[in-house]
């Protein structure tokens, strides 16, 4: 069972590395050929994947959860909002998710 989890971990981390390599290696070619601006989205996805993995390994740590929260806020901003401007959406995501953490830990006690 533990061996299976290690394989899943390695596959997940390799997927994160592939996202990073495609983002940094081919963002300009993809932008010019398909008019898809993947640079910031790819970076946000890579950071989200790494922070998600770190949080998955230790779900009791608030610091790791907070890093995951920031990465999630960044990814949502890159995908759905204007990523060049700070707006209420970023602040709401940044503040609401730690409230969920507090409620979850309070409920668990």
Buried (B, 14 or more C-beta within 10 A) or exposed (E): EEEEEEEEEEEBEEEBEEBBEBBEEBBEEBEEEEEEEBBBBBBBBBBBBBBBBBBEEEEEEEEBBBBBBBBBBBBBBBEEBEBEEEEEBBEEBBEEBEEEBEEEEEEEE
